[in-house]
């Protein structure tokens, strides 16, 4: 698929990182060996470099350094690179505390310097040289100017895609009575050297345009709809473009692979939730004391949410609002909600208010990853306006999810609609790899307090 070549470009960035990390370690080893007489046998060297190969790319991914849209030459993104190195350094230092070895520490400090210089230079080179040499693809938008604006918004961040022309299929109609031969699609394709066509309408009603599009397709031309564009570039499924055909084409009956995935996911849910509860128990006790001391009311907040197959369950979390926050009825949680306590604001920013939900995961009402469970009151409101909203009940709700790492909390009905589009993307594409990606993005959210 030509409109989604980003895995190759991300692979290029990743491969460059791996080679430079190995080169940096080699330089650091030679530096220490020559200057300080440090020596490592082959097994020790492989063990040391394996940590660097693990922690550096892990940190780069969490800090979005594999987002090919980034202009690494900007100060903001140079700071992002520096921050990712500090995080990677922290991970390595933790390992060095567990396996103390002065030789490793000596090599690590030199390696950190070399790696930072080489990786920063590599990403600057990528921005300044590689992006300028990316083969250009000329795009033809089929639809009205208003509909084409949405396609422009999606493609603008990607310099390799140039929208060369916008035509409306209604203007392609042949009218012999007025001597109007119509617009020949083939002529426009040749004139602008078109590589890809994006159809913005749900359907092309003009029979002549359909025939010309079919001929273009038979010649090997690429035709995409807006759903494909949204999924490939924005990682969501736009509710306004959904219909029954999309539902039948994309969400079939559960396969054997999905059954295996669900069983493995449940096993991991139990292991991760048990381990996390034990490890974070001291932190949970401290947070409980902070909540109790800072405001009146219980430590925990229990509220009924709707889970898989519409089954209600009591979801538990740390209380972040004042007691009686919804005396006037259910309300969307605003970004600067005055009902949120001082401690509650910190808990929401770091997502630590969700910690008690590991108990819900252990019980089986929730999973670690999935669409966030919603309240029945808001579900009824959203179901009236969002197509196929009931699909969210085909999977277990999650502690964290695709909508959380890409969008965050919904503070209004419109934001609830936006959030649903990300949830729908997850339901359509759910896999072990996507779950892992969400977990890594969640780490970034917690570290930088991106919650709300």
C-alpha positions in Angstrom: 0.0 0.0 0.0 1.7 3.1 -1.2 0.0 5.5 1.2 1.4 3.7 4.2 5.1 3.1 3.6 6.0 4.4 7.0 7.1 1.0 8.4 10.0 1.1 5.9 11.0 4.6 7.0 10.7 3.7 10.7 12.8 0.6 10.0 15.4 2.9 8.4 15.5 5.0 11.6 15.6 2.0 13.8 18.4 0.2 11.7 20.5 3.4 11.8 20.0 3.6 15.6 21.1 -0.1 16.1 24.2 0.4 14.0 25.2 3.6 15.7 24.6 2.1 19.2 27.0 -0.8 18.3 29.5 1.7 16.9 29.3 3.9 20.0 29.9 0.9 22.3 32.9 -0.1 20.2 34.3 3.4 20.4 33.7 3.6 24.1 35.3 0.2 24.6 38.4 1.2 22.6 38.6 4.5 24.4 38.5 2.9 27.9 40.9 0.0 26.8 43.5 2.4 25.5 43.2 5.1 28.1 42.4 3.2 31.3 43.4 -0.3 30.6 39.9 -1.6 30.9 39.4 -5.1 29.5 36.2 -7.2 28.9 36.0 -10.7 27.5 33.6 -11.4 24.6 30.7 -12.6 26.9 30.9 -9.5 29.0 31.0 -7.3 26.0 28.0 -8.9 24.5 26.1 -8.7 27.8 26.9 -5.0 28.1 26.0 -4.1 24.5 22.8 -6.0 24.8 21.6 -3.7 27.5 22.4 -0.7 25.4 20.6 -2.2 22.4 17.6 -2.8 24.6 17.3 0.4 26.6 18.1 3.0 23.9 15.5 1.9 21.3 13.0 1.3 24.1 13.5 4.9 25.4 13.4 6.3 21.8 10.1 4.6 21.1 8.5 5.8 24.3 9.6 9.4 23.5 8.1 9.2 20.0 11.5 9.4 18.3 10.3 6.9 15.6 7.6 9.3 14.6 8.7 10.1 11.0 6.7 13.4 11.0 9.1 14.9 13.5 11.5 17.7 12.4 14.5 16.7 14.4 16.3 20.0 13.6 13.9 21.9 15.9 15.0 22.8 19.4 11.9 21.2 20.9 12.7 17.8 19.3 16.4 18.1 20.2 15.3 18.5 23.8 13.1 15.4 23.3 16.2 13.4 22.1 18.1 14.6 25.2 15.3 13.6 27.5 15.1 10.1 26.0 18.8 9.7 26.6 18.4 10.7 30.2 15.6 8.1 30.6 17.8 5.4 28.9 20.7 6.4 31.2 18.5 6.0 34.2 17.5 2.4 33.1 21.2 1.5 32.6 22.2 2.9 36.0 19.5 0.8 37.6 21.0 -2.3 36.0 24.5 -1.2 37.1 23.2 -1.0 40.7 22.0 -4.6 40.4 25.2 -5.8 38.7 27.8 -3.4 40.0 30.9 -3.4 37.8 33.3 -0.4 37.6 34.3 -1.4 34.1 30.8 -1.3 32.9 30.2 2.1 34.5 33.4 3.5 32.8 32.3 2.3 29.4 28.7 3.4 29.9 29.6 7.0 30.6 31.8 7.2 27.5 29.2 5.3 25.4 26.4 7.7 26.5 28.4 10.6 25.1 29.3 8.9 21.8 25.7 7.6 21.3 24.1 11.0 22.0 26.4 12.7 19.4 25.9 10.0 16.8 22.1 9.6 17.2 21.5 13.3 17.3 23.6 13.7 14.1 21.8 10.8 12.5 18.4 12.4 13.1 19.5 15.8 11.9 20.8 14.1 8.8 17.4 12.4 8.4 15.5 15.7 8.6 17.9 17.8 6.5 18.8 15.3 3.8 16.6 12.3 3.6 13.3 14.1 3.8 14.4 16.3 0.9 15.1 13.3 -1.2 11.9 11.4 -0.6 10.2 10.4 -3.8 7.2 12.6 -4.3 3.7 11.1 -4.9 1.1 13.2 -6.7 -2.4 12.9 -5.3 -5.7 13.6 -7.0 -8.7 14.2 -4.7 -12.0 13.2 -6.1 -14.8 15.2 -4.3 -15.9 18.7 -3.5 -13.4 21.2 -2.2 -15.0 21.0 1.3 -14.5 17.2 1.4 -11.0 17.6 0.0 -10.1 19.8 2.9 -10.2 16.8 5.3 -7.8 14.9 3.1 -5.5 17.9 3.0 -5.5 18.1 6.8 -4.4 14.4 6.9 -1.7 14.6 4.3 -0.2 18.0 5.0 2.3 16.8 7.7 3.8 14.4 5.1 5.9 16.3 2.5 6.2 13.4 0.1 2.5 13.6 -0.7 1.4 16.5 -2.9 -2.2 17.2 -3.7 -2.0 18.2 -7.3 -5.7 18.5 -8.2 -9.2 18.4 -6.8 -12.1 17.5 -9.0 -15.8 16.8 -8.3 -17.2 13.7 -10.0 -20.5 15.6 -10.6 -18.6 17.9 -13.1 -17.7 14.8 -15.2 -21.2 14.3 -16.5 -21.6 14.2 -20.3 -24.4 16.4 -21.6 -24.8 16.1 -25.4 -27.6 18.7 -25.5 -25.1 21.4 -24.5 -22.1 20.0 -26.3 -20.4 19.2 -23.0 -18.1 16.2 -23.4 -17.3 16.1 -19.6 -14.0 15.9 -18.0 -11.8 12.9 -19.0 -10.2 11.5 -15.8 -7.3 10.0 -17.9 -6.4 13.5 -19.2 -6.1 14.9 -15.6 -4.1 11.9 -14.5 -1.6 12.4 -17.4 -1.5 16.2 -17.0 -0.6 16.1 -13.3 1.3 12.8 -13.4 -1.0 11.4 -10.7 0.2 8.5 -8.6 -2.7 8.0 -6.2 -6.4 8.9 -6.2 -8.4 9.6 -3.0 -12.2 9.3 -3.2 -13.7 11.4 -0.5 -17.4 10.5 -1.1 -19.0 7.5 0.4 -20.0 6.4 -3.1 -19.3 7.6 -6.7 -22.8 7.9 -8.3 -21.5 9.1 -11.7 -21.5 6.1 -13.9 -18.9 7.5 -16.3 -16.5 8.4 -13.4 -17.0 4.8 -12.1 -15.9 3.4 -15.4 -12.8 5.6 -15.6 -11.8 4.8 -12.1 -12.2 1.1 -12.9 -10.0 1.5 -16.0 -7.4 3.3 -13.8 -7.5 0.5 -11.2 -7.1 -2.2 -13.9 -4.0 -0.5 -15.1 -2.5 -0.8 -11.6 -3.5 2.7 -10.3 -4.0 3.2 -6.6 -7.4 4.3 -5.3 -8.1 5.0 -1.6 -11.1 6.0 0.4 -11.2 8.3 3.4 -11.5 5.4 5.8 -8.2 4.1 4.6 -6.6 7.5 4.8 -7.8 8.0 8.4 -6.6 4.6 9.5 -3.2 4.8 7.8 -2.3 8.3 9.0 -4.4 9.2 12.0 -4.9 5.8 13.5 -8.6 6.1 14.0 -11.8 5.2 12.2 -14.0 8.2 11.4 -17.6 7.6 12.6 -19.0 9.8 9.8 -17.6 7.4 7.1 -18.8 4.2 8.7 -21.5 2.1 7.2 -22.8 -1.5 7.2 -20.5 -2.5 4.4 -17.5 -1.4 6.5 -18.8 -3.4 9.4 -19.2 -6.6 7.4 -15.8 -6.2 5.6 -13.8 -5.4 8.7 -15.4 -7.1 11.7 -16.0 -10.7 10.9 -16.6 -13.6 13.3 -14.0 -14.5 15.9 -11.2 -16.6 14.4 -9.0 -19.2 16.0 -6.2 -16.7 16.1 -8.4 -14.3 18.1 -9.4 -17.0 20.6 -5.7 -17.8 21.2 -5.0 -14.1 21.6 -7.8 -13.7 24.1 -6.6 -16.6 26.2 -3.0 -15.3 26.2 -4.2 -11.8 27.0 -6.2 -13.1 30.0 -3.2 -15.0 31.3 -1.0 -11.9 31.0 -3.7 -9.8 32.7 -3.6 -12.0 35.7 0.2 -12.2 35.9 0.7 -8.4 35.4 -2.1 -7.4 37.8 -0.8 -9.7 40.5 2.8 -8.5 40.1 1.8 -4.8 40.0 -0.4 -5.0 43.1 2.4 -6.5 45.1 5.1 -4.1 43.8 2.9 -0.9 44.1 1.4 -1.8 47.4 3.7 0.7 49.4 2.9 3.4 46.9 -0.8 2.7 47.2 -0.6 3.1 50.9 1.1 6.5 50.6 -1.4 7.7 48.1 -4.3 6.5 50.3 -2.9 8.6 53.2 -2.4 11.6 51.0 -6.1 11.4 49.8 -7.4 11.0 53.3 -5.4 13.8 54.8 -6.0 16.3 51.9 -9.8 16.1 51.7 -12.8 14.7 53.4 -14.3 11.5 52.1 -13.4 7.9 51.4 -10.0 6.9 49.8 -11.7 4.9 47.1 -14.4 5.8 44.6 -16.6 3.0 43.4 -18.9 3.5 40.4 -20.8 1.2 38.2 -19.4 0.9 34.6 -20.6 -1.1 31.6 -18.3 -4.0 30.5 -18.2 -6.6 27.9 -21.6 -7.8 26.7 -23.1 -4.8 28.5 -22.5 -6.4 31.9 -22.3 -3.7 34.6 -19.5 -4.0 37.2 -18.3 -1.9 40.1 -15.1 -0.1 39.0 -12.8 1.1 41.8 -10.3 3.9 41.6 -8.7 6.4 44.0 -11.0 9.3 44.7 -9.9 12.5 42.9 -12.9 14.7 43.4 -14.6 16.3 46.4 -17.3 14.3 48.1 -20.7 14.9 46.4 -19.2 16.0 43.1 -22.3 14.8 41.2 -25.1 16.0 43.4 -26.5 17.7 40.3 -26.3 14.6 38.2 -23.7 13.0 35.9 -21.3 15.4 34.3 -18.3 15.2 31.9 -15.0 15.7 33.6 -13.6 19.0 32.4 -9.9 19.7 31.9 -9.8 22.2 34.7 -12.7 20.7 36.7 -13.1 22.6 40.0 -14.4 19.4 41.6 -11.0 17.8 41.4 -8.9 18.0 44.6 -5.2 19.0 44.7 -4.0 15.4 45.2 -6.6 14.3 42.7 -5.2 16.5 40.0 -1.8 14.9 40.5 -3.3 11.4 40.4 -5.2 12.2 37.2 -2.1 13.7 35.5 0.0 10.6 36.2 -3.0 8.1 35.8 -2.2 6.8 39.3 -5.9 7.1 40.2 -6.4 4.0 38.1 -4.1 1.8 40.2 -7.0 0.1 42.2 -8.4 -1.1 38.9 -5.8 -3.8 38.8 -8.3 -5.5 41.2 -10.9 -5.3 38.5 -8.5 -6.8 36.0 -7.7 -9.6 38.4 -11.4 -10.3 38.9 -11.9 -10.4 35.1 -14.2 -7.4 34.7 -11.4 -5.5 32.8 -8.2 -6.1 30.9 -4.9 -4.2 31.1 -5.5 -2.9 27.6 -8.9 -2.0 26.0 -11.4 0.8 25.6 -12.0 2.6 28.8 -15.3 1.5 30.6 -18.0 4.1 30.3 -21.0 5.0 32.5 -24.4 3.8 31.4 -25.8 7.4 31.4 -23.2 8.6 28.8 -23.4 5.4 26.8 -27.1 5.9 26.2 -26.4 9.5 25.0 -23.6 8.5 22.7 -25.5 5.5 21.3 -28.1 7.9 19.9 -25.6 9.8 17.8 -22.7 7.4 17.1 -23.0 4.6 14.6 -22.2 1.1 15.8 -21.3 2.4 19.3 -22.4 -0.9 20.7 -19.3 -2.5 19.2 -17.3 -1.4 22.3 -19.1 -4.1 24.3 -17.6 -6.9 22.2 -14.3 -6.5 24.0 -13.4 -6.1 27.7 -12.8 -2.5 28.8 -9.2 -1.7 29.7 -7.1 0.1 32.3 -5.4 1.9 29.5 -6.2 2.0 25.8 -5.6 3.4 22.3 -7.8 6.4 22.9 -6.1 7.2 26.2 -2.6 7.3 24.7 -3.6 9.2 21.6 -6.4 11.4 22.9 -7.0 11.3 26.6 -10.1 11.9 28.7 -13.3 13.0 27.0 -14.7 16.2 28.5 -17.8 16.6 26.3 -20.0 14.7 23.9 -17.9 15.8 20.9 -14.8 14.6 22.6 -16.6 11.4 23.4 -17.2 10.9 19.7 -13.5 11.6 18.9 -12.5 9.1 21.5 -14.8 6.5 20.1 -13.1 6.7 16.7 -9.8 5.7 18.4 -11.5 2.9 20.3 -13.0 1.6 17.1 -9.5 1.5 15.5 -8.3 -0.6 18.4 -11.3 -3.0 18.2 -10.7 -3.5 14.5 -6.9 -3.9 14.8 -6.5 -5.4 18.3 -3.4 -7.7 18.6 -0.6 -8.5 21.0 1.7 -6.0 19.2 -0.9 -3.2 19.4 -1.4 -3.9 23.1 2.4 -3.7 23.7 2.5 -0.4 21.8 -0.2 1.0 24.0 1.6 -0.1 27.2 4.8 1.6 26.0 2.8 4.8 25.1 1.2 4.6 28.6 4.7 4.8 30.2 5.3 8.1 28.3 1.9 9.4 29.5 2.8 8.6 33.1 6.3 10.0 33.0 5.2 13.3 31.5 1.9 13.5 33.4 -0.1 13.7 30.1 -3.3 12.4 31.8 -6.2 14.6 32.7 
